[in-house]
Amino acid sequence: MTDQRTALPVTVLGVDPGLARCGVAVLEGPARRARARTAGVLRTAATQALPQRLAQLHAELGALLARHAPDVVAIEKVVFNANVTNAISVGQAAGVVLLAAAQAEVAVVEYSPSQVKATVAGAGDADKRQVGFMVAAALGRSGPVRPADAADALALALCHLQRSGEGAASGPAPRLARAMARDQAGAPVVQPAGEGRDA
């Protein structure tokens, strides 16, 4: 008997937070039949004052949430590294995402970069090429998604679909399996764990 839960469509807004460039993507699942509604980048100008940049980002995210009414927002967890200035601006953008989602009453889940890589490309240390290939294959695209920020947002949304059990049927999606056989990608196919402006 088919698990009806996995057959239900789920809409995920993936967000790769950033102040200058915020990657966004709306993906409709389940994972085995994932379809991208939109993917792109929200941009703010460095010449603007910080409050205005954050307000612009908030308004554009709010419009995206209203237009697509996602069931959940999947956002990349902010990781602090040697570049403190960049980490602070990413953290500010992430805060705006959390606020916009809360105001829209949409649940938020956070995934670390290594979680996204492990789920989508099969290894926590996978490079961007491997992740990009797997995202494109999962969506039935012949080439990589551009720009990279949009691809990262799609990877986050796809990660959530896979980890939440929406792709829990055994084996890779048919079009992903065909792409792997055709292109012989270096990144292995991940079996779901059963746990939980357009490009």
Secondary structure, DSSP 8 states (H G I E B T S, - for coil): ---HHHHS--EEEEEE--SSEEEEEEEES-GGG-EEEEEEEEE--TTS-HHHHHHHHHHHHHHHHHHH--SEEEEE-----S-HHHHHHHHHHHHHHHHHHHHTT-EEEEE-HHHHHHHHHSSTT--HHHHHHHHHHHTT-SS--SSHHHHHHHHHHHHHHHHTTTT-SSS--HHHHHHHHHH--SS------S-----
